[in-house]
Amino acid sequence: MDITVNTSSHEKSSNVSGSDIELFLQSLPNLVDYRNSNGHTSDFDHILRALKKHYFNIDTIMEEVHQRCEDLLLYCSFNRKPMICTDMFRLVKTFEGHCCTFNYVALNDDSVENVLPDKDHEHYEDTESDHKHSEIIITAESGRGSGLLVVFNVEPSDYPPWALTQTYGAKVLINDPNDYPEYSVIYKRVYTEISLDIKVQPSVFDADESLRSIPNAYRGCAFHDEIELKHTDRYSWETCKTECKMRSYLKYCGCVPYKYPQEATPRICEFKDLRCLNNFRAKKLSSELCEPLCYQECRDKQYRVTNNIMPLVADLYPDDVMNNRNASELTALQVYFDRPTCNCYKKMLLMDFISIIGESKQYAV
């Protein structure tokens, strides 16, 4: 089979064989995970040249092959109130590629305009900085039935015959909404005909303003307004590490992988760059020093999760969602706070007893 790609009415068509197209599509996951790219032999330049004469580049191709959020998300509710899924979720880039995300407010090249205010929801405003994307939906409720409920249609029939997937479902990423999802991310998988409950247990870390008088190297942390990052108005250790990795990829390979925040000038990595990306990831990344140094946040949130797995019971969901649908294509997810309280830790200045004899020392604990 041959597929004809028309580049222009004034130019000769580019003939690309069906086997080349299939190999091209099979190789796209290597642009997300470089570990399998050493055996890769083709750079697919002939296909990319044709695609680039249209709307497509690596970035837009990877977005197009992603399952659309409106197809994935069949039903959504928050604190037992039905919601329009497309008002709550939006497509953003993560370390795992494009994902449909809820309550993500991390980077400047994203927007929270799709998250609609609602009088039944609480909204958190980060008063520590002028971070323009700081509004996120929160809740004071806890326990099963509160929080977020989603029913997915993972569309197993949409997978090609050569797909390596043996099971169908969704990968769930849980992280701080203010961080780029690469470091400190909790992963869970939910499969078809299964309902997954994820119970979140947060820990809050606070710090006295007096700590600002101690250099970062001694206190071992940074406030959100102390270190300027390129892709966010609110400093975080995770996004700092991501920007450091982006600079290293650009330095050694001359490009930045598509899954990272988009920039105006750096070239997006293509298939011809996979060997360099893999070699750098394996050999050089661990020894790279970040400039500026990436400190933990003085004020931060961390999460632990536990989960329960149950069969998907259609009677628990609205009839218009479950009727005429095959349960073997569906899965459900609930995410909520496990209990109404959390642990809070505070870092502050202490004076030790040596100050009594004239030598004053200050510590951040």
N, C-alpha and C positions, 0 to 999 in steps of 0.2 A: 504494500500500500504506500502511495506517495501522497504527501500533504503539500499543497501549494500555498505559500505565504506571499501575498501581494504587497510589495513594499511601496509602490506608487503607480499611479496611472501612467507615468512617464518613464518608469524604470522596468527592467526585466524582472519577472517574478522569481522568487527564490524557491527552488524545489528542495524540500526536506523530507527524507524518507520517514515512514512510520516507525521504523526501528530506532532511528535517531531521536525522534520525538519521545518515544517510550524510555530510552536510556537517559535522555535529558530530564524527564520527570522523575525517574527513579533516583537520579543523582541530586535532586534538590535538597533532600534532608542533610546532605553533607555541608550545605551552607549554614546549617544550624549547629551541627556536631561535626567537628573537623577530625575526630579520631579515626574515622573510616576512610579518610581521603588519601592515604598514602598509595593505595592501589588504583587510584583514579588516573586515567590516561587521557581523557578528552577534556579540552577546555570549552567545547561547544561554541567556539567563536562564530561559526557559520550560522548557528541558530540565533545567538545573541545579536549579531549584526542585523539580521532581519527584524527581530523584535524591537530593537532600539530605533528603527525607522518609524515605529508606531509609538504608542504610549508607553511601551514596556521597557523596564530595566530590572535589575535583580530585585530592587526594593518592591516595585509594583507587581512583579511576577509572584513573589512570595506572599504578598497580600492577596492576590487573586486566587491562589491555590488553597488558601485557608478557608475553612468552613465559615460561612457568614454567620454572624452572631444572631441574626433574625431567624436563621434556619436551625441553629443549635439550641436556642433558648425557647422552649415551648410555653413555660409558665413561670412566673416569678411572684413572690410575695415577701413583704418585710413586716415583721411583727404581726403576722397573720392577716395583713391587709394586701389583697392582690394589687400588683403593680404592672405597668407596661415594661417589659424586659428591656426594650431598646432605650427607655428613659433611664434605666439604672446601669446598663452595661455599655461599654464602648471598646472598640478594637485598639489595642496599643501594642508596642513592641516590648518583649521581655527577653531574658536570656534564653528562653525556650522557643523564641519566635513570636509570631503574632498570637495574642490571647484576648479573649473577651473578659474584661476586668470590671469589677465593682469596687467603688471607693478608692480608685487610684488617682493620686494628685501629685505625683512626684516631680515630673520634669516639665520644663518650659515649653517643649514642643507638643505638649498635650493640653487638652482643655477639659474642664468639668462642666461645660455648658449643658451637656446632655443629662446631667443629674438634676432633676427638678426639685425645687423646694416643696415641702409638704408640711402642713401644720401638725401632723401626727408624728413627725420625725424630729429628732434633735439634730442640730448642726453644730459642729465644733469649729471654732475660729481660732487659729494659732496666733495668739497675741504677741508672741516673742519676736516675730519678724514681720516684714512687709510681704511675705510670701503670697503672691497673688492667686495661687491655686490652693488655698488652705481650707476651703470649705469641704467637709466630709460628713457623711451621715453617720450618726452614732445612735446608741440606744442605752437606756438605763435598765432595760429588762434582761433577764437571763433565763436559762433553762429551755428545754425543748418546746418548740412552738414559737419562740422569739427569734429574732435575727432573720437571716436570709434563707429562703427556700427557693430552689430552682429545679425544674424538670427539664432534662436534656433529651434531645433527639440526636444521637450520634451518627445516624445515617450509615449503617454498615454497608448498605447496597451501593454507596457512593465510592467505596474503596475499589481501586482497580485490581484485576486478577493477580498482578505481580506484586502487590503490596505485601510487605513482610509481616504485617500485623497479624498476630494469632488470636488476639482478643480485642474487643471493641469497648470503648469507654471514653473517659475524659481524664486528663491530668489536672489536678487542682493545686494551685500555688497559693500559699498564705504568707503574707509578709507585711511589714509596716507600710501603710499607704503612702508615706512620704519618701520611700526609698525605691530606686530602680531595682526591679526584681532579678537579682543575680546572687548576691550574698545574703546570708541569714534568711533563706527561703525554706519553708516547710512544704514538702511535696506529699500529696496523697493521690491515689488513683481510685476512680469509681467506675465500675463496669456495668454493662447492660443487665437489666432485670434486678438491679441492686439499688437500695437506698442507703446512702452514706451520711451519717451524722458526724460532724466535726465539732468538738467542744473545745473552745478556746479559753486558755488561762493566761491573761496578760500579767506582766510585771512592769511597773513604772519606775523609772530612775529620774530623780530630781537632783538639783544642785543649787547651792546658795549663790547669790550674785557676788558675794565676797570672793569666790574662787577666781574671778576674773583678774584679780591682782597677782595671781601665781601664773608663771609661764606655762604654756600647754605641755611642754615636755615634763614638767614636774607634777602637774596635776593629772596628766595622762588622759585628758579629754578636751573637747572643744565645744563651745556654745554654737548654736545654729547660725549666728550672725558674725562669727569670728573668722571663718575661712570662706573665701569666695570660690564657688564652683561655676563651671561654664553652663551647665544644663539645669540648674535649679537655683532658686533664691534662698533655699533653706539647706544649710550644710548637713550632710549625713555621712557617716563612715562608709556605708555601702555604696552610695553614689560617688564618693571620692575614689574608692577603689575601682569602680567601673570606669571613671574618666581616666584614671591612671592606666588601666589596661587598654583603653582606646588609643591613648597617645603612644603606647608601646607597639601596638599593632601597626599604627601609622608609621612609626619610625623604622620598624624592621621589615614590614611587608608593603608599605606604601599605600595602604588602604585600611578601611574600617569595616568590619562585618555589618551587614544590613540590619541586624537585630539590635544594634546599639542606637542611641539617640542620633537622629539625622543632623548633619552639619552642612553648611553651605558649600565648602570647597573640597574636603577630603573625598577621595574616590571610594566607592562602595566595592568591597571585595567580590571577585568573581571566581569561577571554577579554576582559573589559572593560578589563583592565589592560595588555593587550599593547602598545598604542600607547605608553603611558608607558614601559614596560620597554624597548621598542625605541629610543625617543627618548633615554632616559637612557643606554642602552648606547652609542649612537652619538655622543652629544654631551658628556656630563658625566662619564662614568666615568673617563676618562683623567686628568682634572684633580682628582679627589677625593683628599684627603689622609687617610691612615689615622690613627686615634687609638685605641690606641697605634701608634707607627710600627712597621712590619713590617721586622725585620732578618733577614738570612740567618742560618741556624743555625751556631753555632760547631762543632757536631758533626753531621755530616750524611752522607747517601749520595746519590750521583747515578749515573745509569745511561746507557749507550749501548747500542744494539742493532744487530745485523746480522741478516739473515734469508735463508733459502733457501726456494724454492717448488718443490714436486714434485707429481706426480700422486698421487692417493689410491689406494693399492694395498691392496685388501681383505685380501690374504693376510697382511699385517703386523699384523692386529688379530684379536682372538678371534672365533671362528666365531659364537658366540651374539650378538655385536654386529652383525656384517655380514650374516649370513644373512637372506634374505627382506627385505632393505632395498635401496632404490634409491640407488645411489651419487650420483645427481644431487641428492639431498637432504642428503648428508653432507659433512662437512669435518673435518679433523684439525689439531690444534695441539700443538706441543711447545715448551716454554720451559725453557731450561737455561743454566747458566753456561758461557761459551765456553772459559774456561781456569781452572786451579785457583788462580791468583794474581790480585791486583788492585793498583792503585795507591793508596797511602795518603799523604795530605798532612796536615801538622801545622802549626797556627798557634801561635806562641810569642812570648814577650817577648825583645827584643834591646835592649842598651844601645849607643848610638853613641859615637864617640870624643870628642864634645863633653863628655861626663861627666868626662873627665880634667881639664878646666880649670874644673870647678865647676858646670857646667850639665848636669843629667841629663835625658835624654829617653828615653822608652820607646815602642817601636813594636810593633804586632802584625803579624806577617808570616805 
